[in-house]
Amino acid sequence: MKKRNLEEFGISGPKQGRFIIILISKWCKSCKLLSPFLEKYRQQNYLEFREIEIGTKSKLISELKITAVPALLFFNNGKLLNKSLEINGEMVVKDGIMIGSFNSELLEEIIHKIYS
């Protein structure tokens, strides 16, 4: 997969630093838990994030084959990370995208490993 940038996704965001797009749905309970968890990283100036309702980006959802929410897209310096991450024998991030449920410990581990 080639490195994709924010503009290709029709998303505005920082061109420098770590940035996560969170694709959410208003009915998703797991989605509601993400922002407060990620806020501590924003306060530490470790990363920025932005939530986007899936209904507003149907072309993006289709193109990336997003099948569940929440879905996290990991960017660095305006480019989607072309990284995959396996934890305990399970693929949790593929080509810079994490889809599905999580717990706070797993998400913290993913964030630190994906940006290392």
C-alpha positions in Angstrom: 0.0 0.0 0.0 1.4 3.4 -0.9 1.7 6.1 1.7 -1.6 8.0 1.7 -1.9 11.6 3.0 -4.7 13.3 4.8 -5.7 15.3 1.7 -6.3 12.1 -0.3 -8.9 11.2 2.3 -10.5 14.6 2.2 -9.5 15.3 5.8 -7.9 18.3 7.3 -5.3 17.7 10.0 -1.7 18.5 11.1 1.1 18.0 8.6 3.6 17.4 11.4 3.4 14.9 14.3 1.2 12.0 15.3 -2.5 12.2 14.4 -5.3 9.7 14.7 -8.5 9.8 12.8 -11.2 8.0 14.7 -14.1 6.8 12.6 -17.2 6.5 14.8 -20.9 6.1 14.8 -23.2 7.9 17.2 -24.7 4.6 18.4 -21.4 3.0 19.2 -20.6 2.7 22.9 -17.0 1.8 22.4 -16.6 4.9 20.2 -17.7 7.1 23.1 -14.9 5.7 25.3 -12.1 6.6 22.9 -11.9 10.4 23.1 -11.5 10.6 26.9 -8.8 8.0 26.7 -6.9 9.7 23.9 -7.3 13.1 25.5 -4.5 12.4 27.9 -2.1 11.9 25.0 -3.3 15.2 23.5 -2.6 16.9 26.9 0.9 15.5 26.9 1.4 16.8 23.4 2.1 13.2 22.2 -0.6 13.1 19.5 -3.7 14.8 18.1 -6.9 13.2 17.1 -10.2 13.9 15.4 -13.4 12.0 15.4 -15.3 11.6 12.2 -18.9 10.2 11.9 -18.9 7.4 9.4 -22.0 8.7 7.7 -20.1 11.7 6.5 -17.3 9.7 4.8 -19.0 6.8 3.0 -16.4 6.9 0.1 -13.5 6.7 2.6 -15.3 3.9 4.5 -15.8 1.9 1.3 -12.3 2.5 -0.1 -10.6 1.4 3.1 -13.0 -1.5 3.6 -13.9 -0.4 7.1 -16.3 -3.1 8.4 -16.7 -2.0 12.1 -16.4 0.9 14.4 -14.5 2.4 16.0 -11.8 2.4 13.4 -8.5 4.3 14.0 -6.3 5.5 11.2 -2.8 6.2 12.4 -1.0 9.1 10.7 2.5 10.6 11.2 3.5 13.8 9.5 0.3 13.9 7.5 0.8 10.4 6.0 -1.1 7.2 6.9 1.4 4.8 8.5 2.1 1.8 6.4 2.6 -0.3 9.5 0.9 -3.5 10.7 1.0 -4.7 14.3 0.4 -8.1 15.8 -0.1 -8.5 19.5 -0.4 -12.0 21.1 -0.7 -13.6 17.7 -3.6 -11.4 16.6 -3.3 -8.7 13.9 -4.6 -5.5 15.6 -3.4 -2.9 13.1 -3.1 -3.5 9.4 -1.6 -0.9 7.1 -2.0 1.8 9.7 -5.7 1.0 10.4 -7.2 -0.6 13.6 -10.8 -1.7 13.4 -13.1 -2.9 16.1 -13.2 -3.2 19.9 -10.4 -2.5 22.3 -9.6 -2.1 26.0 -7.5 0.8 27.4 -4.4 -1.4 28.1 -4.4 -2.8 24.5 -5.0 0.6 23.0 -2.1 2.1 25.0 0.2 -0.7 23.9 -0.9 -0.2 20.3 -0.3 3.6 20.4 3.2 3.2 21.8 4.2 0.4 19.5 2.8 1.9 16.3 4.6 5.2 16.9 7.9 3.7 18.0 
